[in-house]
Amino acid sequence: MDKLDQIYEQFKVHSQDLANKVSELIHEGNVRRIIIKDERGHTFVEIPLTVAAIGVVVAPILAAVGAIATVVSKFDVVVERTPPE
């Protein structure tokens, strides 16, 4: 997998804002993958765009993200984007 053609962004998010941020990122067009990590860098969940693009799957993903938000108070959200043409 070639990492040179990917753009990565990282956001620090509090637990109460996690579901809203993930929902916002899912609705953007150039997001390929969303990775949710705790403060120590442990990955909780990776959401590939192919799964998130299916509208029926978005609600269970957000429910899972909401459940994860009850465990830890601060998260790092890493976003893998497709670079502009």
N, C-alpha and C positions, 0 to 999 in steps of 0.2 A: 504494500500500500504506500503510495507516494504522498508524503505529507507536505510537499512543496506547493501543491496547488490548493491548499486549504487555508482558511482564515479562522483563527480561534479567538474567542472573546471570553472573558471570565467576569462574572458578577458576584458580588457578595450580597446575599439576600437573607432577611430574617424569616423565620418560619411562617408568620402570618401573611407574608407577601409571596411565598414560594409558588403557590398554585396560580396566582394571578400572573406572575412573571413567566411561568412555563406556558400558560395558556396564550399569553401575548407572543411568545417566541414560536409556538406551534403555528400561529396564524400568519407569521411572516413567510415570505416565499423562498428565501435563500438559505434557510436553516437545514442542514443535513443531519445533525445529531445534537442531542442535548444530554449532558452528563451532570448528574446531581451528586455532589460530594459533601461530606461533613467538614468541619473545621480542620480535622487532622489529615484530610486528603483521601479518606476511604470513600470509594464509590458506592452510592446507594442504588442508583438506577441509571441506565443509559437508554435514551429514547431515540431510535433511528427515525428519520423522516418518513421512510416508507410505511412505518406503523402509524406515525402521527398524522400522516396525510389522509388516512381513512377516517372519515368523520364519525363513524360509529365507535371507533376505538378511543377517541379523545376523552370521552366521559370517564371510562375506567382508568385511563392514565392519570387524569386529574384527581380521581378519588384515591389512587395509590400515592400520588404526590402529597395529597392532604394527610394521609395516614403517616407518611414518612415525616412530615413536618411536625408531628406531635412528639417525635423522638428526640430531635435536636433543635436548638434555638437558632443557630446560624448555619447557613449553607453557602457553598460556592457552586455556582451554575456555570458550567463551561459549555460554550456554544460553538459548534463547528459549522462554518458557513461556506457556501460556494462563492468563489471570487467572481467579481463582475467580469463580463466578457470584454 
